[in-house]
């Protein structure tokens, strides 16, 4: 897991060609002009989703994990926290959905919850279980960019 501000995202170039494409896109795109929805960056290798999630309490959330994709989760507004744990520390995973590349666990394991103020991002790799969209502050909803990056083998 990487936690930083958008001003420093270029420092993470070199993690793979797909990650570099995602970083270039984030560095050169005004995300505030995009409506909620999905945007192709490089086909199935890199794509962007602009989301406006409702925030929730940890008791109402689930850990999730991916195998083929990393997430870059970038806050475009304040109010969210994301809890993170190594995937092997989360028990009782539901059957993994290979087609959607996602698995969920509703185990009440305590992770490390980090606030995600506007302009802050997390790069969540396949070994990072994460619980996004946690309420952190007074906002009930937020705005964020989630960039899906296919991990190269």
Secondary structure, DSSP 8 states (H G I E B T S, - for coil): -EEEEGGGGGGGTTS-HHHHHHHHHHHH--GGG--SEEEEEETTTEEEEEE--B-B-GGG--EEE-SSEEEEEEESSS-EEEEEEEGGG-------BTTTTBEEE------EEEEE-TTEEEEE-TTEEEEEEEE-SS-SB--EEEEEEE---
